Amino acid sequence: MGSEDRAGRDGYWAARDVTINNYAAPAPASASSPGRIWGSVPARNRSFVGREELLAKVRDALLSGDSAVVQALHGMGGIGKTQLAIEYAHRFGAGYDLVWWINAEQANLIGEQFAALGDALGCAAPGTQLETVRRAVLNVLHERERWLLVIDNVERPADITSWLPGGSGHVLITSRANGWEEVAVPVEIDVFPRADSVALLLRRVPELTAAEADRVADAVGDLPLAAAQAAGYMAYTAIPPDEYVALLAARPAEILEFGRPSSYPRSLAAATQLTFDTMRAEDPAAASVAAICAFLAPEPVPVHWFPHAAGKLPGELAERASDPGAWRQVVARLTGSALVRVTGGAFVMHRLTQAVIRGHLASAEATASRDTATRLVAACRPGHTGLPATWPSWALLLPHVLALNPGGTNDEAVRDLAVSAVWYLYRRGDGRAAYDLAQQFYTRWRDQLGSDHQSVLAAAASLGAGLIAVGRYSEARRLHEDTLERRRRMLGEDHPDTLISASTLAVDLRMLGEYQAARELDEDTLGRRRRMLGEDHPETLTSASQLAIDLRRLGEYRAARELDEDTLVRRRRVLGEDHPDTHRSARNLAADLRALGEGQP
């Protein structure tokens, strides 16, 4: 390990030690502490790292009293809710006279665990009827102070509402479900900050460098259980970190079965599969949504996409997405599942959850879910990429388009959508990213489909625009000349796609200083677009604007002015004052006026 890597490692631990020491508590109570009750609390996780701010937040809220004395730590499986509760109980246990742990995963066993608490408190003898136990325990706790009750892994709020004591004691609930507002202060637990993921990996696998730990943390998406499993797998097998990352990418569901720390009851894969199978049995439509999300990007999937595309969805899901009330029930089921988070009106699924679900589906079900995801995305296509009002929607759609692997798809609708996404990136100003995608699509589709296929020609047109964006005008010209010749031969002179190719070739010619050739091509394209599309069509106005630039470059300033004035008036009327093309026309007209010595318009 180099000195720089060791320094990075030491820096992580120094930061962790300062934080922990500043918020440390006395040693916890235990079953042997005189006069104190310590029941069923799991052993402390000696590899626990991080979460200092969250522990401090929970502690301060509980000490503040009022409604904050019941807190519900909720989040997806493997996020570390139980580990946080265990650490809280051990770290601050000395401040309580009673600390009791209830495992609520099986709701019908909660009563027996309260009976054990009643026996420890001396308020309910063994064998007492459970309703009597419940009343007796709640009465005692209501009258006492300095107690902590942890209720772990609650399936739904209704399972424990009748078991919650009042009074000034503290209750910590852990749950994958949402919807705790009526009975507790909800505290959503998110993935680790990167520094905490790295700290966990460095502690468990000492031979890692900080840079290697960072790569592994990125691969597991900072999910605490996944990071712990990665550490366990690497420590046990001595696999190099880069090899582990590659193996996780190739066989995620299989790899996530191994390395489970003893402090977790199930591996990440097993917990995710169990949750998904339970949902599939109880609410098949909700499970279908989860399976669809597994084939999209680990980015927000707007909830409204499903009702919008209801006609493209299968069976029961289509029926429920078409009914606002039934659809909200599906959303509520997903919200409480921890397979997805519902935030900002969108589903968000962690990429490892996606990988486990994809690997868990039978082949036919996986194919159906992937096909439905494709139809969903295609049905939610925003408007024309030239309209800025559509750009936020394109920004949401883009990662999901790319998740559908458009470079390797056989679906023409996905290819068409992918090319439109490239044009969105150009118009949004990200020419480099647009060029990279266009190059990828063009090369793969040409090799798969042949140079004359319409998807290949569409990709070629977008790639040519990318070559212009990065200043490679001669290459753009050659590509656009070839595309124009093919489109003229296959589609005819007046086809909209042919005219797009002609327009972009004129840009190449102008950039190369061939102004007269550009003028002749733009004049021909403008005439055809006026005849085919009308005087006010946005593409017609684009040709008019380009022709005016040619005229100005050739010194024909009055002709350029007349054309730019007419184009500006039309764009203001058709596109509005604030559209980028309207602004462009205003700038072009100002250039004409300056050339004529007439100043600003």
Summary of the structure (lengths in Angstrom):
residues: 601
radius of gyration: 31.6
end to end distance: 66.8
largest distance: 103.1
contacts: 1999
relative contact order: 0.05
helix: 65%
strand: 7%
